[in-house]
Amino acid sequence: MRTIPFLFVALLAACSPTAPKAEKATAQTTQQATLLPLTISTAKGTHRFTVEAALTQQQQAQGLMFRKSLDPDGGMLFPMDPPRTASFWMKNTLIPLDMLFIRTDGTIAFIAANTTPYSRDPVSAGVPVAAVLELRGGRAAELGIAQGDRVAWGRCADPAGKALAELDFCPPTAR
């Protein structure tokens, strides 16, 4: 009779996944990530980043959920085509993020700084945007990034780069 409970536990252990579903989903998203060069031009100079582009609905839904860290010059870009009023939340996001809402002219419309992990409160600029950029929480303040600063990505941020042309975002230069 002792062998039946033992066999049941052994069978259950053999059928269990080796990693939680969230970690598997994050690993799959990371493996398929499209990396883009991105620049933000501020009053203090130009800052360079290499960001993941969330291009599919699945990648956008996953975002940076379940990540335990984010490189100082890394992040995730959520292009909006066509531009729209975007709303984000921090459900299942473990780390604070800065969310930069980018207008179609490349300027930053709004920065939601150090958003609260796990929060279900919506975060939005309240205006149509071409993209939303998520950076490590507090990074925008560290670099002096402010509303009105200009963002570009793809070959517009690195002309010698190998980014796909359809991912380039080259806002017109300021007058």
Contacts in CASP RR format, 6 or more apart in sequence:
PFRMAT RR
TARGET T0000
AUTHOR 0000-0000-0000
METHOD contacts of the structure
MODEL  1
MRTIPFLFVALLAACSPTAPKAEKATAQTTQQATLLPLTISTAKGTHRFT
VEAALTQQQQAQGLMFRKSLDPDGGMLFPMDPPRTASFWMKNTLIPLDML
FIRTDGTIAFIAANTTPYSRDPVSAGVPVAAVLELRGGRAAELGIAQGDR
VAWGRCADPAGKALAELDFCPPTAR
17 24 0 8 1.000
19 27 0 8 1.000
22 65 0 8 1.000
22 66 0 8 1.000
22 92 0 8 1.000
23 66 0 8 1.000
25 62 0 8 1.000
25 66 0 8 1.000
26 62 0 8 1.000
26 65 0 8 1.000
26 66 0 8 1.000
26 67 0 8 1.000
29 58 0 8 1.000
29 59 0 8 1.000
29 62 0 8 1.000
29 63 0 8 1.000
30 52 0 8 1.000
32 59 0 8 1.000
33 52 0 8 1.000
33 53 0 8 1.000
33 59 0 8 1.000
34 52 0 8 1.000
34 53 0 8 1.000
34 55 0 8 1.000
34 164 0 8 1.000
34 167 0 8 1.000
35 50 0 8 1.000
35 51 0 8 1.000
35 52 0 8 1.000
35 53 0 8 1.000
36 50 0 8 1.000
36 51 0 8 1.000
36 52 0 8 1.000
36 53 0 8 1.000
36 77 0 8 1.000
36 153 0 8 1.000
36 154 0 8 1.000
36 157 0 8 1.000
36 163 0 8 1.000
36 167 0 8 1.000
37 48 0 8 1.000
37 49 0 8 1.000
37 50 0 8 1.000
37 153 0 8 1.000
37 154 0 8 1.000
37 157 0 8 1.000
37 158 0 8 1.000
37 161 0 8 1.000
37 163 0 8 1.000
38 48 0 8 1.000
38 49 0 8 1.000
38 50 0 8 1.000
38 51 0 8 1.000
38 77 0 8 1.000
38 133 0 8 1.000
38 151 0 8 1.000
38 152 0 8 1.000
38 153 0 8 1.000
38 154 0 8 1.000
38 157 0 8 1.000
39 46 0 8 1.000
39 47 0 8 1.000
39 48 0 8 1.000
39 49 0 8 1.000
39 151 0 8 1.000
39 152 0 8 1.000
39 153 0 8 1.000
39 157 0 8 1.000
39 158 0 8 1.000
40 46 0 8 1.000
40 47 0 8 1.000
40 49 0 8 1.000
40 100 0 8 1.000
40 108 0 8 1.000
40 143 0 8 1.000
40 145 0 8 1.000
40 149 0 8 1.000
40 150 0 8 1.000
40 151 0 8 1.000
41 149 0 8 1.000
41 150 0 8 1.000
41 151 0 8 1.000
41 152 0 8 1.000
42 143 0 8 1.000
42 144 0 8 1.000
42 145 0 8 1.000
42 146 0 8 1.000
42 149 0 8 1.000
43 144 0 8 1.000
43 146 0 8 1.000
43 149 0 8 1.000
44 143 0 8 1.000
44 144 0 8 1.000
47 73 0 8 1.000
47 143 0 8 1.000
47 145 0 8 1.000
48 73 0 8 1.000
48 157 0 8 1.000
48 158 0 8 1.000
49 73 0 8 1.000
49 74 0 8 1.000
49 75 0 8 1.000
49 135 0 8 1.000
50 73 0 8 1.000
50 74 0 8 1.000
51 74 0 8 1.000
51 75 0 8 1.000
51 76 0 8 1.000
51 77 0 8 1.000
51 133 0 8 1.000
51 153 0 8 1.000
52 74 0 8 1.000
52 75 0 8 1.000
52 76 0 8 1.000
52 77 0 8 1.000
53 59 0 8 1.000
53 76 0 8 1.000
53 77 0 8 1.000
53 79 0 8 1.000
53 167 0 8 1.000
54 60 0 8 1.000
54 62 0 8 1.000
54 63 0 8 1.000
54 76 0 8 1.000
54 77 0 8 1.000
54 78 0 8 1.000
54 79 0 8 1.000
55 79 0 8 1.000
55 167 0 8 1.000
60 78 0 8 1.000
63 76 0 8 1.000
63 78 0 8 1.000
63 134 0 8 1.000
64 70 0 8 1.000
64 75 0 8 1.000
64 76 0 8 1.000
64 93 0 8 1.000
64 95 0 8 1.000
64 97 0 8 1.000
64 134 0 8 1.000
65 91 0 8 1.000
65 92 0 8 1.000
65 93 0 8 1.000
65 94 0 8 1.000
66 92 0 8 1.000
66 93 0 8 1.000
66 94 0 8 1.000
67 93 0 8 1.000
67 94 0 8 1.000
67 95 0 8 1.000
68 94 0 8 1.000
68 95 0 8 1.000
69 95 0 8 1.000
70 95 0 8 1.000
70 97 0 8 1.000
70 135 0 8 1.000
70 136 0 8 1.000
70 137 0 8 1.000
71 136 0 8 1.000
72 136 0 8 1.000
72 139 0 8 1.000
74 135 0 8 1.000
74 136 0 8 1.000
75 133 0 8 1.000
75 134 0 8 1.000
75 135 0 8 1.000
75 136 0 8 1.000
76 133 0 8 1.000
76 134 0 8 1.000
77 131 0 8 1.000
77 132 0 8 1.000
77 133 0 8 1.000
77 134 0 8 1.000
77 153 0 8 1.000
78 86 0 8 1.000
78 88 0 8 1.000
78 131 0 8 1.000
78 132 0 8 1.000
78 133 0 8 1.000
78 134 0 8 1.000
79 130 0 8 1.000
79 131 0 8 1.000
79 167 0 8 1.000
79 169 0 8 1.000
80 86 0 8 1.000
80 128 0 8 1.000
80 129 0 8 1.000
80 130 0 8 1.000
80 131 0 8 1.000
80 132 0 8 1.000
81 130 0 8 1.000
83 104 0 8 1.000
83 128 0 8 1.000
83 129 0 8 1.000
83 130 0 8 1.000
84 128 0 8 1.000
84 129 0 8 1.000
85 124 0 8 1.000
85 125 0 8 1.000
85 126 0 8 1.000
85 127 0 8 1.000
85 128 0 8 1.000
85 129 0 8 1.000
86 101 0 8 1.000
86 124 0 8 1.000
86 125 0 8 1.000
86 129 0 8 1.000
86 132 0 8 1.000
87 122 0 8 1.000
87 123 0 8 1.000
87 124 0 8 1.000
88 99 0 8 1.000
88 122 0 8 1.000
88 123 0 8 1.000
88 124 0 8 1.000
88 132 0 8 1.000
88 134 0 8 1.000
89 119 0 8 1.000
89 120 0 8 1.000
89 121 0 8 1.000
89 122 0 8 1.000
89 123 0 8 1.000
90 97 0 8 1.000
90 115 0 8 1.000
90 116 0 8 1.000
90 117 0 8 1.000
90 118 0 8 1.000
90 119 0 8 1.000
90 120 0 8 1.000
90 121 0 8 1.000
90 123 0 8 1.000
91 118 0 8 1.000
91 119 0 8 1.000
91 120 0 8 1.000
92 118 0 8 1.000
93 115 0 8 1.000
93 117 0 8 1.000
93 118 0 8 1.000
94 117 0 8 1.000
94 118 0 8 1.000
95 117 0 8 1.000
95 136 0 8 1.000
95 137 0 8 1.000
96 114 0 8 1.000
96 115 0 8 1.000
96 116 0 8 1.000
96 117 0 8 1.000
96 136 0 8 1.000
96 137 0 8 1.000
96 138 0 8 1.000
97 114 0 8 1.000
97 115 0 8 1.000
97 134 0 8 1.000
97 135 0 8 1.000
97 136 0 8 1.000
97 137 0 8 1.000
98 111 0 8 1.000
98 112 0 8 1.000
98 113 0 8 1.000
98 114 0 8 1.000
98 115 0 8 1.000
98 134 0 8 1.000
98 135 0 8 1.000
98 136 0 8 1.000
98 137 0 8 1.000
98 138 0 8 1.000
98 139 0 8 1.000
98 140 0 8 1.000
98 141 0 8 1.000
99 111 0 8 1.000
99 112 0 8 1.000
99 115 0 8 1.000
99 123 0 8 1.000
99 132 0 8 1.000
99 133 0 8 1.000
99 134 0 8 1.000
100 108 0 8 1.000
100 110 0 8 1.000
100 111 0 8 1.000
100 132 0 8 1.000
100 133 0 8 1.000
100 134 0 8 1.000
100 135 0 8 1.000
100 140 0 8 1.000
100 145 0 8 1.000
100 151 0 8 1.000
101 108 0 8 1.000
101 109 0 8 1.000
101 110 0 8 1.000
101 111 0 8 1.000
101 112 0 8 1.000
101 124 0 8 1.000
101 125 0 8 1.000
101 127 0 8 1.000
101 129 0 8 1.000
101 132 0 8 1.000
102 108 0 8 1.000
102 109 0 8 1.000
102 129 0 8 1.000
102 130 0 8 1.000
102 131 0 8 1.000
102 132 0 8 1.000
102 133 0 8 1.000
102 151 0 8 1.000
103 109 0 8 1.000
103 127 0 8 1.000
103 128 0 8 1.000
103 129 0 8 1.000
103 130 0 8 1.000
104 128 0 8 1.000
104 129 0 8 1.000
104 130 0 8 1.000
104 171 0 8 1.000
105 171 0 8 1.000
105 172 0 8 1.000
106 130 0 8 1.000
106 150 0 8 1.000
106 151 0 8 1.000
106 152 0 8 1.000
106 169 0 8 1.000
106 171 0 8 1.000
107 147 0 8 1.000
107 148 0 8 1.000
107 149 0 8 1.000
107 150 0 8 1.000
107 151 0 8 1.000
107 171 0 8 1.000
108 145 0 8 1.000
108 146 0 8 1.000
108 147 0 8 1.000
108 148 0 8 1.000
108 149 0 8 1.000
108 150 0 8 1.000
108 151 0 8 1.000
109 125 0 8 1.000
109 127 0 8 1.000
109 129 0 8 1.000
109 147 0 8 1.000
109 148 0 8 1.000
110 125 0 8 1.000
110 126 0 8 1.000
110 127 0 8 1.000
110 147 0 8 1.000
111 140 0 8 1.000
111 145 0 8 1.000
111 146 0 8 1.000
111 147 0 8 1.000
112 123 0 8 1.000
113 137 0 8 1.000
113 138 0 8 1.000
113 140 0 8 1.000
113 141 0 8 1.000
114 137 0 8 1.000
114 138 0 8 1.000
115 123 0 8 1.000
115 137 0 8 1.000
130 169 0 8 1.000
131 151 0 8 1.000
131 169 0 8 1.000
133 151 0 8 1.000
139 145 0 8 1.000
140 146 0 8 1.000
150 171 0 8 1.000
150 174 0 8 1.000
151 169 0 8 1.000
151 171 0 8 1.000
152 169 0 8 1.000
152 170 0 8 1.000
152 171 0 8 1.000
153 163 0 8 1.000
153 167 0 8 1.000
153 168 0 8 1.000
153 169 0 8 1.000
154 161 0 8 1.000
154 163 0 8 1.000
154 167 0 8 1.000
154 168 0 8 1.000
154 169 0 8 1.000
155 161 0 8 1.000
155 163 0 8 1.000
155 165 0 8 1.000
155 168 0 8 1.000
156 168 0 8 1.000
156 169 0 8 1.000
156 170 0 8 1.000
156 171 0 8 1.000
END
